[in-house]
Amino acid sequence: MTPRPVNPGRGALLTLTREAAFGGAAMRCALLVTIGMLCASPAARPADPLAFPIQLTHSQNFDPSFAPDGKRIVYVSLIAGREELVISNPDGANPLQISHDSADHEDPAWSPDGKLIAYTYISKNEERIFVMQADGTGAHAISAAGKRTIHPEWSADSTRVIYCTDDDLAPPRKNNADILVTTLSSMATVTLITGGINTYPTWSPDMKHLAFRKIIGEENSEVFIADGDGTHLRNLTNNPFFDGWPAWSPDGQKIAFASNRRGHGYQIFLTDLAGSVPQLVANTEGRGTAPRWAPDGKSIYFTNCQSKDYGVDCEILVARLPP
């Protein structure tokens, strides 16, 4: 990033004055030049600008999910006012739009076998979990009609999809949300976790554990851990701020999550199954959420949204982890 120029102020002048007292003629000349710049007549200084520019266009790209081979990602992009699914290289090159209907599409999740993509299909009358082929064909619903469902993720063997009911039916008020699982071969659905507000479920790679976000107060949500079948819940993050959006590392040893615990916006953190003191992944400004690991475990991709003038920009960022 190119450093921004800083006009010399009182602190700069004091520094130059001290150095001039001991630094000889060269420093005295530097001091005189600096003072001359500050005291120049208005005609000698650049004119004040006539106006301040305002950003008119705003981009929306978010919710990345990796193909298991690490060579492609699927994400959401706002195109002609619709949230569409796009596949590209991990660096954003060669984008290809794969959804083309009149609905919005969110929360894409690539299956571990690379064949399918689960996502949330949102239209005026429904909000359901859909599954499509990785090329965008064969889209069909797998969650029940009439029940608004969101945030799908896959089992390790690509045979089941875990998701939750919508916790934002009457915003800003939160409502109870359950965690459900549908088996694709039979379309049988069971409830794993109920009672309270439970969202963003995701199984560990070995399927022995389940991580999810649980809202436990008006100003507090936590990352919870349970057994793979939804039993034996425990609070992993245990912090008075908002923690959520958990994502397992490929080796199942760490969990990336988003939190506003630093007091300004949301940032991405790392912890382990013991709930050790979280590590900040990267300094970011805005709202960093929805972390996703690259298959090799060396990078974390996430969505970062920032207010810009009269709109909001959302882009996908990548943080390269140290070896």
C-alpha positions, 0 to 999 in steps of 0.5 A: 500500500502506498503511504499517504503523504502527511503535511508537516505540523507542529510535531514535525517542526519541533523535530526539525528544530531539535535536529537543526540545533545539533546537525549543522548547516544542512539541517538548518537549511531543511528547517528553513525550506519546511518553514517556507513551505508552510508560510508560502502565500495562498497563490503559491500553494495548490488551490483547494478542490472544488468538490469532494468525490462520492463513490457511486458504484458499489460491488458485492462479492461474498461467501466463498467456498472451495472446491475440494481440489483447491482449484476453484471457488464458488461465491455470491456476486450481485449481478443486475440486482440479483445475488448470483452464484459465480465460479472462478479461480481462487485469485478471482480470475475466469469468473463464470456465472452458474445461476440464472433464475429470478431468485437470490442465491446465498451461502454456497457450499461445495461438496467434499466430492466436488460434484455438488453445490448446496446453497440457499434459494431465496424468492418472494415466497420461499427460502429453502436449501437447494442443491445443484451440479457443480456446473449449475444444472439440476437445481432442486430443493432438499428442505421442506416447503414452508420452512425458511432454511439457511446456511447449508454445509456438507457431511464429509461423505457428501451424502447429507446436508446440515443447515438451520432454520432462519433466525431473522423472520422479524428483524431486528428481533431474533427468533428461535432457530433449529439445526437440521440434517437432510440425507440426500438419498432418502430426503429424510430430515432430522433435527439435531439441535433445538431450543434457542437460536442456533445457526451456521452449523458445520461438521468437523472433517472426521464428523466427530464434532459439530460447531455452530453459532448460538445466540445467548443474549441480546448482545452476545453470541458464542461458538458452541461445540457438540458431538457430531450427533448434536449432543453434549453442547459446550461453549467454546468461545465464552466471550461477552461479544458476538462470536460466530461463523465457525469454520473447521481447518482441514485437519480438524484441529482449529476453528476460524470464526468472526468476532467483534471482540476488539470493539470495531467491526468484525474480524477473523480469529483462530482457536482450537478445540480447547478454546485457547485464547483466540489469535487474530488472523489479520487486521481488517476494517469493516465487517469480516465474516464467513471464513473459509479455509483453503483445502491445503490449510494455508489460507483463510478466505472471508467476506469483508464489508465496508460502508463507502459513501452512500453504499456498502462494498463487500469483497472476498479477502484472503489471509495467508497463514504463517507456516 
